[in-house]
Amino acid sequence: MKMMIRNGRIVDPSLDFQGQKDLLIENGCFVDQFDGPPDRIIDAAGLTVFPGLIDAHCHLREPGQEYREDIVSGTRSAARGGFTTVACMANTIPVCDNAAVVRSIKDKAGREGYTRVLPVGAVSKGLKGKELAEIGLMAAEGIVAISDDGKPVESADLMRKAMLYASHFGLRVISHCEDLSLAEGGHMNEGYWSTILGLRSIPDISESIQVARECLLAEYLNLPVHIAHVSKRRSVEIIRQAKANGAPVTAETCPHYFTLTESACKGFNTQAKMNPPLGTESDVAAVISGLQDGTVDLIATDHAPHHADEKELEFGLANNGIVGFETALALGYTYLVKAGRLSLIDWLKTMTLNPARLLQPELGTLRAGRPADAVIVDLDHPFQFDRSTMLSKSRNTPFDGWELYGQVRWTICAGRVTYE
């Protein structure tokens, strides 16, 4: 199929390009020209065209928890949010710790998905942190990284072995940084609001202690590690110093960590309960500063769907996590770009070029010859986010009713329109 996207404003960080240009697509790739007329023309007048967004961290819940989300509903929700590639974590049931589960995820996504799905394999068998999973066999099936996300790798020796073993397959470890001896049993960040609400709390150093460990391991081994969902000021400072020391560390944050503070939990609002927990205003400022100077490389969603029965109950019993596919672009544009904290190009790098470098370098660009992944967005007109219209199976979001900018009009993945 031949497609033309015309009259749009093109913004592509990989080419450092902003301007008017027609995009041509043929056989699933961008091309400089094609013979004859296009089969379809999309008029993007008044709209902006980006490379398709890449989410380096999400949970699709399949296999095993399809009542929360599945590959079809999750990727449909992702496409609506402008994503063309998502990397799904291994904490499924059964755990994605072997080649058979990797193969089943890829096969289902290839047949029925609305985005490209890149499975992340487990570090340890059953996420138990005792022995390494079948990393080599999973690598042969196409995993893009390994992670026990949802649980920390508590043993520094096992993390060291995982980094060494993964490096033989060109993979890196994505680390969920949490010291369970400090965090277990806690429900929100330790501070003013946990005291006011009378809730068991989690000190911010629970995250930062393990961030420091991973940075030291990366420097010692000279092997890459990626820090998931950075949320605290001390963590940002540690990563900044590690990078200055030459450690091969990359890091991500999530939209809720630069838009919300722990005060969102007031009234025992379980939609704001997440792990790591929301921090203070100084934590939010530090995360934004980390994005500004490149300490934090990318923005991921940590899309974590939960059924209403798992969220609408007392705070201490509610599950952690929020859905993020359908709000990430708009929150980033509204609170980073429109607020004057990041340039359009620098923000877009965190959701296209940088996650592509982490996972699959040929993606994240509008360059001719590359997969035709694009999102067409209205940046000029505000809209009110309504969770009742979401395409995800789950509705656990604290952003219902927020006025945002950056509404997706079309998403195109490998030359196929996946949302309009």
N, C-alpha and C positions, 0 to 999 in steps of 0.2 A: 504493500500500500504506500502511495506517495501522499505526503501531507505538507501543507504550508501553514506556518504561523506568521501572520503578517500584521504590520502596523503597531506592534508592541514595542515597549521599551525593554531592551535586553540588558540584563545585569549578570555578568559571569566573572566571578573572582578568579577562576583558573586562567582566564585570558586578560584579567584586569581591564575588562571592557564594560562600559555603560553607554548605551546609545540606541538609536533606531536601526533595526536590521530585520530582514525576513529570515526565518528559520525554515530549512527544508529537511524533510525526513523521508527516507526510503529504506524499506526492508529492515526497519527497526533501528536504524542508525541516522545520525545527522550527516548530511551531505552538503557539498558546496553547490551542486546543481544536479538536476535530473532532466531527462528527456520527456517532452510532452507535458500536458497539464496535470496538476495534482488531483488525486481522487477526493481530497477533502481540504478545505481552506478554513482555518480558524482565524477570525478577525479579533485581534487583541488590542484594538484601538482603546486608548485610555487605561490600559492595563500594563503590568510589568511581568516579564518572563525571566524566571530563574532556572538554573539547573534543578532537577528533581532533588528534594531533600533526602538526606540519609540519616537514619536514626541508629546510632551505634549501641543502643541499649533499650530493649523492650521485653515484654512478657506476653506471648500470644496464647499461653495456657494450654495449648494442644501439643501432645496428648495428655489426657487425664482430667482436665478441669474445664471442659468445654461449656459448662453451664456459666462460666465467667466470661469466656472469650474462646474463639477458635481461629484457625488460620484465615478462614474466609471473612468472618466479621472483623477480625483485627486488621487485616490488610485493607479491607474496604474502608474502615475508619482511618487508617493511615493515609490512603489515597486521598480521602477528603481533606486531610490536613496538609496535603502537598508532598507527602513522602512517596518516593519511588523505590527505596531500599530500606529494609529494616533488619537489624540483627537481634535475634531472639535468644533469650537466656535459657540456661539448661535446667532450671528448677521446675520441670514438668513431672508428670506421673505416668509412666516411669521416667526417671531422670534421664536427660540426654547425655549419657555417659558411655555410649557404645555406638558402633556404626549403624546398627539397625534402626535406632531411633533417629539418628541424623538423616538416614535415607528416607524414612517415612515422612519427616518434616519437609524435606526438599521435594519429594514426589508430590505431596499434597499441595504445597505452595506452587509448584510448577504447573499443576493441572488447574487449580481453582483460585489461586491467589490474585490479588489486585496490585501487589507490589512484588519486587524481588525480595526473597527471604534468605538471609544468611544465618545459618544456625551457629550458635556458640556452644561448644562442648563443655562438659564439666571438667574441673580440675581433678576432683577426687570421685571415686566410685560412690554413688548414692549421695553425693554431697556430704559425706560423713567426715571428711578431712583426715582419713586414715591412710589410704593408699591411692596412688595416681590412677586416673581413669585410662581408658584405652585411647590415648591421645593420637598415636600413629594411625590406628585404624579409622578413627574419626576424621583425621586430617585427609586421609585418602577419599573419604566421602564428601569432603568439602566444607568442614567447619572453618571459620575465619579467626577464631580466638578460643581461649578456654577461660572459664570463670565458674566459681561456685556461688555467683551472685545470689543474694538472699541470705547467704551465710558467709562469714569470713573464713579464710583458711587460717586457723589458729596457730598451726605449727609453722614457725619460720623455716624449719628444715624442709617441710613439704613444699612450701612456697618456693624455696630455693631450687628444689629438684624440678618443680613444675616449670619454672622459668628456663632452666637449663634444657629440659626435655622438649619444651615447646619450641625453643629456638632452632632445634634441628629440623623443624617442619615449617619454618618461617612464620610461626605464630607468636602471639604475645599473650600474657596473662592479663585479664581484666580483674582488678582486685576490689572486692567489697570490703571496705576498711571499717572494722568494728571490733573493739575489744569487749568480748562478751562478759568478762569478769566485772567490767564497769557498767555495761549496758543492759544486761539481762534483767528482765522484770520491769524495766523502765518504759514509760509511755510517751514522754515528750522531753524537750530540752530542759536541762536543769537551770533554773533561774527564777525570775520574778513570777512568770505566769504559772509555772509548775507549783510554786508556793501558794499562789492565790487559788488555784484550782484544786490543790491538795492531791496532786497526782504524783506517783513515783516517777522519778526523772532520770535522765541520761546525761552525764557530763559531756561537754563538747570534746574533751580529750579522748573519749572513747573512739572517735573517728581519727583524730590527729595522731594518736600513738601508733596506729597501724599504718597510716600514711607515711610516717617517719620510717617505720621498718621497711616498707616497700621501696622507698627512695634510697635507703642505705643498701638494700639488696641490689637494686638496679645499678648503683654506682660501683659496688663491690664486684659484681659479675660482669659489668658493662653489657647488660642485656636489658631490653625494653620491658617496662611494665606500664599498664594503663590504670589510672585511679578512677573508679566509678563515682558518680553522684557526689562530687565535692560540695560540702555545704557550710563549712566552718572557717572562720578567719585563720585560726592556727594552721589548718590544713593548707590553705592557700599560701601562707608564709613559708611553710616547710617545702612545698613543691617549688616555689619560686627560688628558694635557696638551692635546692637540689639541681634545678636546671642551670643555675649559675655555676654550680660545681661540675657541670657537664654530664650529669646523670641522664640516661635516656628514658625520661619519664614523660608521659602524656597524661592529661586529665580532662575530665568532663564535669559539667554541672547540668542542672535541669532548670526549666523555667520557674518552677515553684521556689527555687532557692534564690532567685533574684527578684521575685515579685511579692513574696509572703514572708512574714516573720512569725515567731511563736505565738504572737497575739491572735493569730487566726484560729487558735484552738479555744479561745474564750467561748463560754457557753457550752463547753464540752463538744465542740464541733468535730465530729469524727472524720469529716471530709478533709480536714487538715492534719490528720494523723498519718505520719509517714516515717520511713526509716531510710537514711538518717532523719532525725526530727528537724522540723523547721527551727531556725536559729534566731539570733537577735538582729537588730538593725545594723550592728557592726559586722556581723557575719554576711548580711546581704551586701553591704558596701564592699566588703573584701572580695566576695564572689564577682561582683561587677568590676572591681579593680583588676582581678585576675583575668577576666575576659578582655579588658582593655589592653593589658600589657602582654597578653599571650601566655601567661602562666597557666590559665585554663584554656585548653585547645579547642574544645567543642561543646556544643549543647546537645544533650540527648533527652529523651522524654522520660525514661524509666516507666513507660506505660504499664500500669499494674492494675488490671481490671479485677474488681470484686463484686460479687452479688450484693444486692441491697441488704440481705439478711446478715451479711458479714460486716456491714458498715453502720447500719441503723440500730445500734444497741449501745450499751454503756461504754464509755471511752476506753476503759481498761481491757475490755473484751473485743473491741473492734479491730479488724485487720489493718495493717499498715499499707499505704499506697494509694495513688490516684491514677486515673487515666490521663493520657497526655497527647495523643496523636492529633486531636482536632483543635487543640489550643496552642501548641508549641510555636508555630509560625507567628500567629497573631500576638502572642505574649512577647516574643522576642522583638518583633518589629515595633510594637507599641511602647514597650518599657525600656528598650535599649536604643533603637534607631530614632524613633520619633521623639523620645525623651532626650536625645542628644548625647547619649553615653557611648555609642559606637557608630561608626559610619556604616552605611548600607553594605558596602563591600566587606568590611571586617566582620560584621554580624553574619553575613551570608557565608563567609568562609567557615564559621563554626558549625554550620548545618549542611555544608556540601563538600567543599574541598578538603577540610581537615578530617572529617570522618571517612572520606574516601581514602585518604592516605593511610589511615589506620586499618581499614578493612579490605578495600578493593580499589586500587589506585586508578583504574581506567574509568571509574564513575565520577560523578560530581562536576561535570563539565558539559558545555554546549559545543565542544570542539568537533569538527567534521571527522567522521570515522568512528566516533565513540557511540555507545548506546544512547538512543534518543529518549532521555529522561528529562522532563521539563515540567514546571508548574507555572501557571498563569494566574496572577494575583491582582486583586483590586486593593491598592495601598491608600487610596484617597478618601474612601467613604467609610465611616464607622459602622459597626454592626454590633448588636447585642448578642452575646453568646448564650444559647439556650440549650441546656443539657438534654432536654426532652427530644431534641431533634438529632442527637448523636447517632452515628452508625455503629458504634461499639455496642456490644451486648450489655455492658456495665455503664453506670452513670456516676461513679464515684469521683466527682470533681468539686473543688471549692470555687471554681470560676463561673458558676452559673450566674447570669445576669450582668456580667462585666461588659463594659463597652470597650471594644477593641478595634484595631485597624489591621488589615491584612487578611481579607477573605479570599479563599481559594475559589477560582472560577473553573479551571480545568487542571487536571493532572494527566500527564502522558508518561507511560512507562514502556520502554523499549518499542516506541512507536505506536503503542496502543493507548487509546483514551480510556483511563481507568476511573476518572471522576469528571463530571461536568454538571 
